[in-house]
Amino acid sequence: MSKSKTEFHLDILEQEIRHGSFVVANYYNGDLQVCIVDSLTPKMVKVKRILANSNFYPKLKTKYPKDLCVINNSDAITMFILKNAGKNAR
């Protein structure tokens, strides 16, 4: 059985996440950070914060692909917001 290297994952908008992609990821307590993809594992994505203003949190974090959003296509993000607007409204 040969191990194949993971080339990409799909984010919440079904966009490809590749090594070097810019993504938005939530850090502790819902803190959104702009990150760059450092590496891919078969199940998860390792991201690195690019605007680290503190050394309190680790700069490298492993996230599930569905918890990320690639920020290279603004049309897909706008359609996702319009489609899901009001789903979590109280």
Backbone as CSV, one residue per row, in Angstrom:
resi,resn,N_x,N_y,N_z,CA_x,CA_y,CA_z,C_x,C_y,C_z
1,MET,0.844,-1.163,0.000,0.000,0.000,0.000,0.900,1.241,0.000
2,SER,0.705,2.110,-0.954,1.523,3.317,-1.043,0.780,4.500,-0.432
3,LYS,1.524,5.356,0.206,0.933,6.555,0.786,0.953,7.655,-0.265
4,SER,-0.206,8.241,-0.523,-0.272,9.333,-1.484,-0.280,10.656,-0.730
5,LYS,0.411,11.624,-1.279,0.470,12.935,-0.648,-0.809,13.698,-0.961
6,THR,-1.394,14.310,0.052,-2.606,15.088,-0.139,-2.255,16.386,-0.847
7,GLU,-2.908,16.655,-1.976,-2.620,17.855,-2.744,-3.547,19.010,-2.391
8,PHE,-4.800,18.700,-2.043,-5.727,19.763,-1.683,-6.877,19.219,-0.850
9,HIS,-7.540,20.116,-0.139,-8.782,19.847,0.580,-9.815,20.849,0.084
10,LEU,-11.069,20.668,0.480,-12.129,21.606,0.128,-12.574,22.357,1.375
11,ASP,-12.744,23.682,1.234,-13.166,24.495,2.377,-14.688,24.498,2.491
12,ILE,-15.216,25.373,3.317,-16.652,25.435,3.566,-17.439,25.836,2.318
13,LEU,-16.789,26.529,1.386,-17.430,26.954,0.142,-17.101,26.038,-1.025
14,GLU,-16.520,24.873,-0.735,-16.115,23.897,-1.741,-15.027,24.435,-2.674
15,GLN,-14.190,25.340,-2.175,-13.032,25.821,-2.921,-11.814,24.997,-2.506
16,GLU,-10.866,24.870,-3.408,-9.679,24.082,-3.119,-8.735,24.829,-2.177
17,ILE,-8.280,24.124,-1.151,-7.253,24.632,-0.238,-5.959,23.937,-0.618
18,ARG,-4.975,24.709,-1.028,-3.681,24.158,-1.420,-2.585,24.779,-0.551
19,HIS,-1.401,24.204,-0.627,-0.260,24.730,0.121,0.019,26.153,-0.358
20,GLY,0.088,27.107,0.573,0.349,28.504,0.247,-0.898,29.341,0.066
21,SER,-2.089,28.741,0.157,-3.339,29.504,0.018,-3.555,30.391,1.238
22,PHE,-4.173,31.542,1.015,-4.570,32.408,2.121,-5.977,32.021,2.541
23,VAL,-6.158,31.825,3.839,-7.458,31.408,4.376,-7.795,32.245,5.602
24,VAL,-9.072,32.240,5.947,-9.523,32.827,7.204,-9.837,31.662,8.132
25,ALA,-9.262,31.699,9.331,-9.460,30.631,10.301,-9.803,31.253,11.642
26,ASN,-10.629,30.545,12.420,-10.913,31.041,13.761,-9.863,30.491,14.721
27,TYR,-9.355,31.376,15.539,-8.439,30.965,16.594,-9.241,30.932,17.882
28,TYR,-8.612,30.985,18.990,-9.278,30.812,20.273,-10.362,31.863,20.486
29,ASN,-11.493,31.427,21.052,-12.621,32.288,21.404,-13.192,33.031,20.206
30,GLY,-13.181,32.409,19.035,-13.793,33.013,17.859,-12.997,34.130,17.233
31,ASP,-11.746,34.249,17.571,-10.886,35.283,17.012,-10.516,34.898,15.588
32,LEU,-10.989,35.655,14.582,-10.683,35.347,13.194,-9.308,35.871,12.828
33,GLN,-8.542,35.046,12.152,-7.189,35.397,11.743,-7.000,35.077,10.270
34,VAL,-6.266,35.926,9.577,-5.848,35.623,8.221,-4.597,34.748,8.331
35,CYS,-4.638,33.599,7.659,-3.563,32.618,7.778,-3.110,32.177,6.394
36,ILE,-1.970,31.539,6.367,-1.460,30.913,5.157,-1.310,29.424,5.438
37,VAL,-1.638,28.605,4.453,-1.564,27.162,4.626,-0.105,26.740,4.620
38,ASP,0.314,26.099,5.703,1.693,25.655,5.852,1.890,24.266,5.273
39,SER,0.974,23.353,5.589,1.058,21.998,5.054,-0.312,21.333,5.134
40,LEU,-0.435,20.228,4.402,-1.678,19.462,4.378,-1.418,18.059,4.891
41,THR,-2.318,17.579,5.724,-2.279,16.189,6.157,-3.458,15.491,5.491
42,PRO,-3.543,14.173,5.558,-4.675,13.501,4.904,-6.048,13.943,5.429
43,LYS,-6.113,14.413,6.660,-7.407,14.766,7.242,-7.532,16.246,7.590
44,MET,-6.416,16.926,7.859,-6.463,18.291,8.360,-5.493,19.197,7.610
45,VAL,-5.576,20.495,7.943,-4.737,21.514,7.313,-3.982,22.252,8.407
46,LYS,-2.677,22.427,8.234,-1.890,23.209,9.186,-1.782,24.631,8.656
47,VAL,-2.246,25.598,9.467,-2.234,26.997,9.062,-1.326,27.796,9.986
48,LYS,-0.764,28.884,9.441,0.124,29.756,10.202,-0.420,31.177,10.114
49,ARG,-0.559,31.827,11.263,-1.023,33.219,11.288,0.005,34.115,10.622
50,ILE,-0.463,35.073,9.830,0.488,35.977,9.188,0.574,37.311,9.910
51,LEU,-0.411,37.644,10.706,-0.383,38.884,11.486,-0.396,38.549,12.961
52,ALA,0.626,37.865,13.405,0.703,37.452,14.808,1.166,38.631,15.650
53,ASN,0.228,39.229,16.408,0.572,40.378,17.242,0.901,39.967,18.670
54,SER,0.890,38.682,18.940,1.152,38.210,20.293,1.794,36.832,20.224
55,ASN,2.612,36.517,21.178,3.205,35.188,21.259,2.440,34.289,22.216
56,PHE,1.279,34.756,22.688,0.496,33.982,23.638,-0.073,32.724,22.975
57,TYR,-0.591,32.849,21.759,-1.152,31.708,21.039,-0.104,31.145,20.092
58,PRO,-0.153,29.853,19.822,0.815,29.283,18.879,0.589,29.826,17.467
59,LYS,1.661,29.994,16.718,1.540,30.528,15.365,1.089,29.469,14.371
60,LEU,1.321,28.203,14.662,0.935,27.110,13.776,-0.177,26.313,14.435
61,LYS,-1.267,26.096,13.702,-2.414,25.411,14.272,-2.999,24.462,13.235
62,THR,-3.502,23.326,13.683,-4.116,22.347,12.798,-5.631,22.543,12.828
63,LYS,-6.237,22.669,11.648,-7.672,22.919,11.536,-8.302,21.931,10.557
64,TYR,-9.593,21.648,10.754,-10.337,20.874,9.779,-10.607,21.751,8.552
65,PRO,-10.608,21.178,7.356,-10.820,21.986,6.151,-12.154,22.714,6.130
66,LYS,-13.191,22.135,6.692,-14.510,22.778,6.684,-14.597,23.948,7.659
67,ASP,-13.560,24.163,8.472,-13.506,25.313,9.370,-12.759,26.483,8.751
68,LEU,-12.339,26.352,7.494,-11.556,27.378,6.822,-12.324,27.951,5.642
69,CYS,-11.900,29.132,5.218,-12.469,29.761,4.028,-11.336,30.413,3.246
70,VAL,-11.143,29.984,2.002,-10.126,30.565,1.136,-10.594,31.962,0.737
71,ILE,-9.689,32.936,0.773,-10.100,34.321,0.529,-9.629,34.844,-0.824
72,ASN,-9.563,33.971,-1.829,-9.161,34.422,-3.151,-10.339,34.705,-4.072
73,ASN,-11.551,34.365,-3.688,-12.707,34.524,-4.559,-13.832,35.197,-3.790
74,SER,-13.998,36.488,-3.973,-15.002,37.225,-3.205,-16.423,36.896,-3.638
75,ASP,-16.639,36.456,-4.891,-17.985,36.121,-5.348,-18.540,34.914,-4.592
76,ALA,-17.717,33.914,-4.358,-18.171,32.725,-3.640,-18.519,33.061,-2.198
77,ILE,-17.742,33.933,-1.569,-18.020,34.329,-0.188,-19.323,35.115,-0.119
78,THR,-19.538,36.027,-1.073,-20.783,36.813,-1.102,-21.986,35.910,-1.293
79,MET,-21.908,34.940,-2.188,-23.033,34.024,-2.408,-23.296,33.161,-1.175
80,PHE,-22.259,32.758,-0.467,-22.439,31.975,0.749,-23.168,32.795,1.805
81,ILE,-22.796,34.065,1.952,-23.451,34.932,2.935,-24.914,35.142,2.569
82,LEU,-25.190,35.400,1.297,-26.574,35.616,0.868,-27.414,34.356,1.018
83,LYS,-26.845,33.209,0.725,-27.570,31.946,0.821,-27.898,31.598,2.264
84,ASN,-26.976,31.878,3.178,-27.141,31.473,4.572,-27.583,32.606,5.484
85,ALA,-27.914,33.760,4.941,-28.355,34.883,5.766,-29.675,34.527,6.446
86,GLY,-29.727,34.726,7.726,-30.954,34.476,8.472,-31.079,33.074,9.035
87,LYS,-30.187,32.166,8.701,-30.279,30.805,9.243,-30.032,30.774,10.738
88,ASN,-29.129,31.656,11.208,-28.812,31.686,12.640,-29.446,32.873,13.329
89,ALA,-30.360,33.551,12.649,-31.002,34.723,13.255,-31.962,34.269,14.357
90,ARG,-32.041,35.090,15.374,-32.934,34.749,16.497,-34.140,35.630,16.486
